[in-house]
Amino acid sequence: MKVIDPLLTVRESASILQMSVATFWRRVADGTIPKPVKLGGLSRWPESEVLAAIEQAKARRTV
């Protein structure tokens, strides 16, 4: 059985990361957050990639 990785909108993704949509796009531009999956004119992010960005940020922080 295949596990489905939901595709999130920019608003949903920004909400998970507790940031504005404008800040989310800045993080995409600087490479902190992966570029979206493009489906026609739509931009979507796999939920697993948004959550991975959180884990990467946690791993980079200093104690």
LINDA-V301800 format. One line per field, one symbol per residue. ss: DSSP state (H for helix, E for strand, L for the rest). psi: psi as a letter, one per 40 degrees, with the letter a starting at -180 (. if undefined). burial: 1 if it has 16 or more other C-alpha atoms within 10 Angstrom, else 0. A space follows every 50 residues. Layout:
ss->???
psi->???
burial->???
This chain:
ss->LLLLLLEELHHHHHHHLLLLHHHHHHHHHLLLLLLLEEELLEEEEEHHHH HHHHHHHHHHLLL
psi->hhhhhihiidddddddefiidddddddddeedhiiihhgbeihihhdddd dddddddddeii.
burial->00000011110111000000100110000000111100000001111011 0000000000000
